[in-house]
Amino acid sequence: MRTGGIILCGGRSRRMGQPKAWLPFGNELMLPRVARLLGEVTSPVVVVAAVGQDVPPLPASVSVVRDEQDDRGPLQGLAAGLAALMGRVDAAFLSACDVPLLQPAFVRRMIDLLGDYQICVAQVGEFYHPLAAVYRLDVLPAVRHLLATDRLRPVFLFETAHTRIVHADELADVDPSLPSLRNLNTPQDYEAALRSAKA
């Protein structure tokens, strides 16, 4: 199965107070770091940015596409990313740009667990992680239908598509403390992730 990668970076970063894609992390910026980590497992990688948004320099192998509309949430970004990958891959791993501790082994496990399903999404406790999930390209019509009817929550997609729910115990051997699911919303989150990376 050919699997690409999609990274969403069009959020407003209101709580962080500055664009997350440009945050330094080690000797990299956040977005290029996530693109590198995701690119270890998937190809090609597509970044979905907001209209007019500046993004850090990326390798030539990573393409940048734009949301059709702003402030429509992750389904809008997923639609743009899937459309950009159409005909090139069978499925795509969807990621946020603010997961600098993403583990390639986690991505690989999620892809392996997709099987014959349309979607494979992690669920920890009661919380789904739609930005740490694998989507077959054939869910694009369903995504567009939800957008057209203003049903913007990813859980609506999980309810309509053939979805495989992955629980924490199925990931424990490849990502024991699940840093792959740790996105950074505030300066405190960012500082804690920097400390974790040095530990």
N, C-alpha and C positions, 0 to 999 in steps of 0.2 A: 504494500500500500504506500503510495506517495503521499507524504504529509508535509505541508508547508507550515509557516508560522505567521501569526498576526499579532502585532503589538499595538494596543490602543494608547494614544498619548494626548488625546484632545480634551481632557478634562481641564477644569478651571484652576485646580490646585489652590482653592480658597483657603483651606485650613493650613496648608504648608506655607502659604504666603509668597511663594515664588515657583516658577515652572519646574516641576519635578524632573522633566526630561534632561534639564541642564544641571542637576545637582551633581557635584563631584562625588565619586565613590572609588576610593583607592586612586589608581592612576587613570581612571576612566570617568566619563560622565554617565549618568544613570541610563539613558536610553541606549547609547551604544553598548553599554555593558549587557543589558538585557537582550539586545539583538545578538550579541556574540554568544551568550549562553544558550539562547533558543536556537541559534544557528548551528550549534553542535549536534543537534538532533533533527532539525527540520530544514527544508530548503524547497523553494525560496522563502525568505522572510519579507513580510510587507508591514510597514508602519502606517497606521491610520492617524492622521493629524486633523485638527480643526482647520477650517478655511482661514488662510492667512497666518497660521501659526508657524513660528520659526522653530525648526528642529536642529539639533546638533549635527555636525557632519557624521555621515554614516558610510560604511563600505559601499562600493558600487553595486554589490550584489543585493543590497537591501533597497527596495523601492518604497517611495512615499506616496500615498494616495490621501484624498481628503474626504471628510464627512460631507454628505450631501446637504445636511442641515446641522446647525450647532445645537447643543444642549438637548439631544435626544437620547442620551445614554448609550450603554454598551451595545444594544441591538443595532443602532445606527452604524457604529464602528464595525461590528461584525459583518453587516451587510456589505459595507465598502470593501472590507478585507476579502470576504468570500468572492465577491464579484471580480476583484483584481487577480485572484488565484484561479478563476474558472478555466478549465481545460488544462491546467498545469499540474494539479494535485488532486487527490481523492478526498482529503480531509485536511483540517488545519487545527493546530493548537493555538488557542486564543489566550493572550497574556496582557496584563497591564504593563505600563512602562516603569512602575515603581516597585518592582520585586527584585532588588539587586541580589538577593540570596537564593534566587531560583536555581534549582538543582536539575541539571540535564537528565539525571537518572529518574527524577520525578516525571519529567515530560515524557521520557521513553516509556515509563510504566503506564501512564495514562493512555498513550497511543496503543500500547499492547492490549489494554483492557477494552478498547473500543469494540473489538470483535465485529459482529453484524449490526451493532447499534448505529443510530444516526448521531448520537451525542454521548459523550462520556464525561461526567462532571463529578468533581469531588464534593462531598458533603461531610462537614465536621459538626457534630451536634445537630442543631436544627438549621445550620447555615450552609447554603449552597455557595460554591465558588465558580461562578460563570466565567471569570477571567483566569481560570486555571483548568480549562476544559478543552476537549477535542470535539470538533464539529465536522461532519461530512458536508461536502459542498451542496448536497441535495436538500439541505435544510434552508437554503437561501429563499425559495418562494414563501416558506412559512414565516421566515424572519420579516420579509417585506410585507406580508399580510398583517402581521402584528404591528409593524410601524404604521401602515396605512390606517389601522383602526385604533391608533394611539394606545395600544396595549404594550407598554414599553418595558415591563419587568421581564427579565430573562426566564423567570419561573414559568411564565406562560408558554414559552418555547419548550421547556422541559415537559410540560403537560401535554403538548400536541405532538412532539416528535418521539421516536423510539429511543428512550434515554436510559443509559446505564449509570446508576448512582454508585460512586466509589467511596467507601468508608475509610477512615483513618487507618484501621488495621491492615488494609490492603496496600498501604503505602509505607508502613512503618519500617520495612527493611531497606527501602531506598532513600527515605527522607524522614528519619525518626522523629524529629521535633517539628517537622513540616514548615521550615523556613520558606519554602516555595510559595506558601499561602500568606506570607507576611508582607502585605503592602504597606506603604508608608504614607500616612495622611497628615501627620503633624511634624513639626521640628523635633519633638521628643521621639517620635517613631524613627526618624532619620538618624538621630544621634545614637539611639539604641542599636540600630542596624549596623552603623559604623563600628560600634564596640563589638558586636557579635562577629563581624567579619575579621576583626583583629584577634579575637579570642582563639 
